[in-house]
Amino acid sequence: MNDASSVEVAIQRWKGGHAAPAVDRVAEEVPVALVYHGVPHVVMLASPADLEDYAVGFTLSEGLVAQPDEIQSIEVERGKDSIDVRIGIAAERFSQLLQRHLDQGTQDLAFLIGGPDGHSAETRKTAGQLISLSEMTWPHRLVRLMLLEQIYRAVTIMVNHPYHRP
């Protein structure tokens, strides 16, 4: 292992009944956030190598998508002390989220539209689910229309209406 995902460290190696100084390579780990449509899903320590493959495997194993082709984009953003892996997934997954709420008998479902700085930490903490339409800042009236369109699209997917297909 001789790449950017490992570092050399000084060690003491036990050999022949004595400790001897040596140098070895160990895996380097950094905080990696997997972010779906602008919303962090999980942060964990990981080696900074092959993060695109890591994101695909995690997304599939967590059941966030059923097939790799439902992943529309993966972008790795390296920061000073951490890495964000931004993942875009198919519209059908939003539809499945709404269907899950219907199946579980959710009585009320509220969509809150944040201001330019998003929602407070307290509001985010009490939310049952966080989604993001975009990382860009949009006027509230336009966001309401965009959200309504996504809800309509999700419902058409649920009832197998051809609207959502090209």
N, C-alpha and C positions, 0 to 999 in steps of 0.2 A: 504494500500500500504506500505509494509514493506520489501523492497528489495533494491538491488543495484541501481535501477533506481529512487530512491527517497532519499531525505536527510532531516534531522531534522533541523528546523529553529525556532528561538525564535520569537514569535509574540505577539501582543497585541490583546486580544479578548474582544470585547464589550459585556458586559453582565450586565443586570439590571441597565443600565444607567452609568456604569463605565467600564473603561478599566482595564483588568487584564492580567498580564503576563502569557503566555502559550507556549507550544511547539507543533508544527504541522509538518506534513511531506508534502513536495512539490516535484513534479516531477523534476528530474534532466535532463537537456538537454545538449548535446554536439554536436559539428559539425560532421556530418556524410556525407561522400562523397560516392556516388554510382558510381562505376568505372566499365565500360564495356570494356572488352578486353584491359585493361591498360589505358583507356582514361576516365578521370572524366566527368560524364554527368551532375551531379548536386550535390551541397553541401547544406545541410539544417540542422537546429537544430532539434534534435530528442532525444527521450528517448533511452538510450543504451540497452534496453531490446528487445528481439524478433526481432533482426535486419534481420535475414534470412526471416522471414515472411513479414517484412516491405519491403525488397528488391523484393520479389515475387510480392506483391501487387502493388508496384510502377511500376515495369517493365511491368506488365499486363495493368495497368490503363493508362500508357503512350503509349501503343500500340507498345512497343519495341519488344514484342512477342505476339502471339495470344493465346498460350496455355502454361500452366506451364511447360510441358515437353520439351519446347524449351529452357528452362533455363538449361544449362549443369552443372554449378557449381556456388556455392556461398561460398565465404571465407571472414570471418570477421577478419580484422587486427586492433587491438586496439593500438593506439599510446598514447603518454603522454597526449595530449590535444585534440585529435580528433580520429575518427574511419573511416577507409576505408572499404567499403563493395565491394569486387571484384566479378563481375558477368560475367560469360561466357554464351553466347547465341549461338544458332544454326547457321550453315553456311547459311541456307536458308534466314536468315535476311540480310546478306551481299548481297545476290542476290537481295532481295527486294529493298535494298538501290540503287543498280545499276539500277534496273528497274525503280525506281522512277525518277532517273536522265534522263533516256531515255524518259519516259512519259512526263516529264516537258520540253523536248526539249533542254536539256543541250548540248551545242555545243562542249565544251572541258571539259575533266575530267582529272585532273592531280593527280598522286600519288607521293608524295614526300617522299623519304627515308631519315630519319635523321641519324646523326652520333651517336656515343656512348652516347652523352648527349641529344639526341633528337633534336628538332627544337627550334629556338629562340622564346621568348615570342611574338615578333612581328609577326613572321610567323604563330604561332599557333592562334593568335588573328584574323588574316585575313583569316584563313582557313574556308571554308564553312562547312566542316565536318572533324572530327578527328577520325581516326581508329588506331588500333594497332594490328600488327600480333603477337606480343609477348612482354613480359616485359624483355625478355632476350636480350643480345647484340649479334648480328650476323654479319658476314662479308657481305658487300654490295652485292657482287655477289650472295650469297646464298639468301639474302632477295629479290633480284629481281626475282629469281626463285620461291621463296615462294609466292610472290605477284602475279606473273603470274599464278601460279597454282590456287590461290584463285579466281582470275578473271575468269580463264577458268572454274573452278568449278561453279562459280556464273552463268555464261552464260549457262552451261549445265543444271542447275536448271531451268533457265528461259525458255529454249526450251524443257523442260521435257525429256532430254536425261538421260538414266539410269546410266551414269557415277558416279554420286554423291551418289548413293545408294549402301549399302553393298551387 
